[in-house]
Amino acid sequence: MSKIEVNITVNGAKHRLEVGPKERLIDTLRERLHLTGTKEGCGVGECGACTVILDGEAVHSCLILTAQVDGSEVLTVEGLEVDGRLHPLQEAFIQHHAIQCGFCTPGMLMSAKALLDKNPNPTREEIKTAIEGNLCRCTGYEQIIEAIESAANELQAASH
């Protein structure tokens, strides 16, 4: 199989890679770039554990071929931390006990980040809609929704 050259920016770092035509973005992130925060749950885009932000949109990285993202920017859960400080969403998830087994957490965080980037003051219903593609079997979602609301409030206060 022929290789395809792909130039992508992941968490602010530029990468030039040669990938196979069937290599998925999740595999590139986890196996080539060693960014293992992105999890593979179902492999068919149903659970949201593999959610990353691609050019500003929350996407399931198990459904995207790396060759499709040439020239794109990807943000993974590892990219939320800046200079050793957790993102307010990460802090809120901890404070609101929105993490139990933790498997869904990276995808939830990325879906929430994509939402808050576009809509810094979402309603509960908008939060529910934003995370509806992310399955959680432990928390019952209430703590996650509360954490996202709390982070939105904190980010709003910090921007004023």
Secondary structure as the mmCIF struct_conf table of DSSP 4:
data_model
#
loop_
_struct_conf.conf_type_id
_struct_conf.id
_struct_conf.beg_label_comp_id
_struct_conf.beg_label_asym_id
_struct_conf.beg_label_seq_id
_struct_conf.end_label_comp_id
_struct_conf.end_label_asym_id
_struct_conf.end_label_seq_id
STRN STRN1 ILE A 4 VAL A 10
TURN_TY1_P TURN_TY1_P1 ASN A 11 GLY A 12
STRN STRN2 ALA A 13 VAL A 19
TURN_TY1_P TURN_TY1_P2 PRO A 21 LYS A 22
STRN STRN3 ARG A 24 ARG A 24
HELX_RH_AL_P HELX_RH_AL_P1 LEU A 25 ASP A 27
HELX_RH_PI_P HELX_RH_PI_P1 THR A 28 ARG A 32
BEND BEND1 LEU A 33 LEU A 33
TURN_TY1_P TURN_TY1_P3 THR A 36 GLY A 37
BEND BEND2 THR A 38 THR A 38
BEND BEND3 GLY A 41 CYS A 47
TURN_TY1_P TURN_TY1_P4 ALA A 49 CYS A 50
STRN STRN4 THR A 51 LEU A 54
TURN_TY1_P TURN_TY1_P5 ASP A 55 GLY A 56
STRN STRN5 GLU A 57 HIS A 60
HELX_RH_3T_P HELX_RH_3T_P1 SER A 61 LEU A 63
BEND BEND4 ILE A 64 ILE A 64
STRN STRN6 LEU A 65 LEU A 65
HELX_RH_3T_P HELX_RH_3T_P2 THR A 66 VAL A 69
TURN_TY1_P TURN_TY1_P6 ASP A 70 GLY A 71
STRN STRN7 GLU A 73 LEU A 75
HELX_RH_3T_P HELX_RH_3T_P3 VAL A 77 LEU A 80
STRN STRN8 VAL A 82 VAL A 82
TURN_TY1_P TURN_TY1_P7 ASP A 83 GLY A 84
STRN STRN9 ARG A 85 ARG A 85
HELX_RH_AL_P HELX_RH_AL_P2 PRO A 88 GLN A 95
TURN_TY1_P TURN_TY1_P8 HIS A 96 HIS A 97
BEND BEND5 GLN A 100 CYS A 101
BEND BEND6 PHE A 103 CYS A 104
HELX_RH_AL_P HELX_RH_AL_P3 THR A 105 LYS A 118
BEND BEND7 PRO A 120 ASN A 121
HELX_RH_AL_P HELX_RH_AL_P4 ARG A 124 ALA A 130
TURN_TY1_P TURN_TY1_P9 ILE A 131 GLY A 133
BEND BEND8 ARG A 137 THR A 139
BEND BEND9 TYR A 141 TYR A 141
HELX_RH_AL_P HELX_RH_AL_P5 GLU A 142 SER A 159
#
